[in-house]
Amino acid sequence: MSCVGNELVKDAAKIPKEKENPDSQPFKEHKRAMLARLKSLVQHSNSLLSS
């Protein structure tokens, strides 16, 4: 669990700063990928808690 959290932190560090260009395509794609990973992480932890 913690290793996944560390990966998220590492990925978050790679996100371009908002002020650089929040509407750039790489920024949007990275944000979407991060949200998808976060969503799957939450679903995974919820399934662990409910079992």
Secondary structure, DSSP 8 states (H G I E B T S, - for coil): -HHHHHHHHHHHHHS--TTT-TTSHHHHHHHHHHHHHHHHHHHHHHHHHH-
